[in-house]
Amino acid sequence: MKCANELGLWDLLQTIILIASAIIGVKLIFFPRKRIRKLDFWPTLEPAHPQFGHCAKLNIQNYTGCSVIISSPYFRYKKIPPHEHAAQHAPSGDYQLKFPSPSGSALTEVEFLLRNKESTYALIFFADQTTEDEIREAIKERGLGRLECNVTWLRDKPHTEKLIQQI
C-alpha cells in the first residue's frame, strides 16, 4: 500500500473513477434513450375528431415482460402545425399528450400504467387546414414530431428513464 501511494497509483485510480462517473452522469442527463425494445410507438391516421378535426392516433404497446408507467408525455410538432386548442407548454413549445381515462370516455390522464401485453393510445391534433394526405405523408416519413416521456419500470427496484422517440 505504501509503495502504491508513493508511485501515485491511488491518485491515478481516483482520477479514473472520477472520469468514468462523469461520463456516466453526462450520458444519463444529456443522452436519453431513443428506443426501448418491445415498447412500441406507432402512429395511425384517425377519422376526424368532432371537436379538434384531423388527428393521428399514437398507439403504444408493451411487450417488455414487465409493467411500465408512461408519464409526462410531451410532443413537439415537426412539419404539420398543431391545433390551436392543443395543450401547449408555452416556455418549451411542447404540447401535452393525454391518455384515456379509466372509463375510456375521454383523454384526461397524463400518466398511464401499461401492463405487459397491454396497449393504449394518445391523440395528436393538427391545425384545421391540415389535410389527411399531409398527415399520411408525415406518418410515412416519420415526420409528425418528437415524443418525450418518462418510462418507469415496475420491477423489484423501480427506476425511471427518459425516452425521446421520433414519430
C-alpha positions as CSV (number, residue, x, y, z in Angstrom):
1,M,0.0,0.0,0.0
2,K,2.8,2.4,0.9
3,C,4.5,1.6,-2.4
4,A,1.3,2.3,-4.4
5,N,0.9,5.6,-2.5
6,E,4.5,6.6,-3.3
7,L,4.1,5.8,-7.0
8,G,0.8,7.7,-7.2
9,L,-1.3,4.8,-8.2
10,W,-4.1,5.8,-5.8
11,D,-4.3,9.2,-7.4
12,L,-4.5,7.6,-10.8
13,L,-7.2,5.2,-9.6
14,Q,-9.2,8.1,-8.1
15,T,-8.9,10.1,-11.4
16,I,-10.1,7.1,-13.5
17,I,-13.1,6.6,-11.2
18,L,-13.9,10.3,-11.3
19,I,-13.8,10.5,-15.1
20,A,-15.9,7.3,-15.5
21,S,-18.5,8.7,-13.1
22,A,-18.6,12.0,-15.0
23,I,-19.1,10.2,-18.3
24,I,-21.9,8.1,-17.0
25,G,-23.6,11.1,-15.4
26,V,-23.4,13.1,-18.7
27,K,-24.8,10.2,-20.6
28,L,-27.8,9.8,-18.2
29,I,-28.6,13.6,-18.2
30,F,-27.9,14.6,-21.8
31,F,-28.4,11.5,-23.8
32,P,-31.8,9.9,-23.1
33,R,-33.0,6.6,-24.5
34,K,-34.2,6.7,-28.1
35,R,-35.7,3.3,-28.2
36,I,-36.8,0.7,-25.7
37,R,-37.0,-2.8,-27.2
38,K,-40.6,-4.2,-27.2
39,L,-42.1,-0.9,-26.1
40,D,-43.6,0.2,-29.4
41,F,-44.9,3.5,-30.6
42,W,-46.6,3.9,-34.0
43,P,-49.0,6.5,-35.4
44,T,-52.1,5.8,-37.5
45,L,-54.4,8.2,-39.2
46,E,-57.7,8.6,-37.3
47,P,-61.1,9.8,-38.6
48,A,-61.7,13.5,-37.9
49,H,-62.3,14.2,-34.2
50,P,-65.7,16.0,-33.6
51,Q,-64.0,18.8,-31.6
52,F,-60.5,19.0,-33.0
53,G,-60.7,17.9,-36.6
54,H,-57.8,15.9,-38.1
55,C,-55.7,13.8,-35.8
56,A,-53.3,10.9,-35.6
57,K,-53.6,8.1,-33.1
58,L,-50.3,7.3,-31.3
59,N,-50.5,3.7,-30.4
60,I,-48.3,2.4,-27.6
61,Q,-47.8,-1.3,-26.9
62,N,-45.9,-3.0,-24.1
63,Y,-44.2,-6.4,-24.7
64,T,-41.2,-5.8,-22.4
65,G,-42.1,-8.5,-19.9
66,C,-42.9,-6.1,-17.1
67,S,-45.3,-3.3,-16.3
68,V,-44.3,0.3,-17.1
69,I,-45.8,3.7,-16.2
70,I,-45.6,6.2,-19.0
71,S,-45.7,9.7,-17.6
72,S,-45.2,13.3,-18.6
73,P,-45.8,12.8,-22.3
74,Y,-44.9,15.8,-24.4
75,F,-45.0,16.2,-28.2
76,R,-43.1,18.6,-30.4
77,Y,-44.7,19.0,-33.8
78,K,-42.3,18.9,-36.8
79,K,-43.9,19.6,-40.2
80,I,-47.6,19.9,-39.6
81,P,-48.8,22.7,-37.2
82,P,-50.8,21.8,-34.1
83,H,-54.4,22.6,-33.5
84,E,-55.0,26.0,-31.9
85,H,-56.6,24.4,-28.8
86,A,-53.9,21.8,-28.2
87,A,-52.4,22.0,-24.7
88,Q,-49.1,23.8,-25.1
89,H,-46.4,24.2,-22.5
90,A,-45.6,27.7,-23.6
91,P,-41.9,28.1,-22.5
92,S,-40.7,24.9,-24.3
93,G,-43.1,24.8,-27.3
94,D,-44.0,21.3,-26.4
95,Y,-47.6,20.0,-26.4
96,Q,-49.0,17.8,-23.7
97,L,-50.5,14.4,-24.8
98,K,-53.1,12.7,-22.7
99,F,-54.2,9.1,-22.3
100,P,-57.7,7.6,-22.0
101,S,-59.4,7.9,-18.6
102,P,-60.2,4.7,-16.7
103,S,-63.7,4.7,-18.2
104,G,-62.2,5.2,-21.6
105,S,-64.6,8.0,-22.5
106,A,-62.1,11.0,-22.5
107,L,-58.5,11.7,-22.8
108,T,-57.6,13.1,-19.4
109,E,-54.7,11.2,-18.0
110,V,-51.0,12.4,-18.1
111,E,-49.7,9.1,-16.9
112,F,-50.7,5.6,-17.7
113,L,-49.9,2.1,-16.2
114,L,-49.2,-0.2,-19.1
115,R,-49.0,-3.8,-18.0
116,N,-47.1,-6.4,-20.1
117,K,-49.0,-7.2,-23.3
118,E,-51.4,-4.2,-23.0
119,S,-51.7,-1.2,-25.2
120,T,-53.0,2.3,-25.0
121,Y,-53.1,5.4,-27.2
122,A,-52.9,9.2,-27.3
123,L,-54.3,11.5,-30.0
124,I,-52.2,14.2,-31.8
125,F,-54.3,17.0,-33.0
126,F,-53.4,19.1,-36.1
127,A,-54.5,22.5,-37.4
128,D,-57.9,22.8,-39.1
129,Q,-56.3,23.4,-42.6
130,T,-54.3,20.2,-42.5
131,T,-55.4,17.5,-45.0
132,E,-55.4,13.7,-44.5
133,D,-52.8,13.4,-47.3
134,E,-50.4,15.6,-45.4
135,I,-50.8,13.5,-42.2
136,R,-50.4,10.3,-44.2
137,E,-47.2,11.6,-45.8
138,A,-45.8,12.8,-42.4
139,I,-46.6,9.3,-40.9
140,K,-44.8,7.6,-43.7
141,E,-41.7,9.8,-43.4
142,R,-41.7,9.7,-39.5
143,G,-42.2,13.5,-39.7
144,L,-45.0,14.1,-37.3
145,G,-42.7,15.2,-34.5
146,R,-40.9,14.1,-31.3
147,L,-42.4,12.3,-28.3
148,E,-40.7,12.9,-25.0
149,C,-41.8,11.0,-21.9
150,N,-40.7,9.2,-18.7
151,V,-40.9,5.5,-18.5
152,T,-40.9,3.9,-15.0
153,W,-40.1,0.2,-14.9
154,L,-42.1,-1.6,-12.2
155,R,-39.6,-4.3,-11.0
156,D,-38.1,-5.2,-7.7
157,K,-36.2,-1.9,-7.8
158,P,-38.3,0.5,-9.9
159,H,-36.3,3.0,-12.0
160,T,-37.2,5.8,-14.4
161,E,-35.7,6.6,-17.8
162,K,-36.4,9.5,-20.1
163,L,-37.4,8.4,-23.6
164,I,-37.3,10.6,-26.8
165,Q,-38.9,9.0,-29.8
166,Q,-39.3,10.3,-33.3
167,I,-42.8,9.8,-34.5
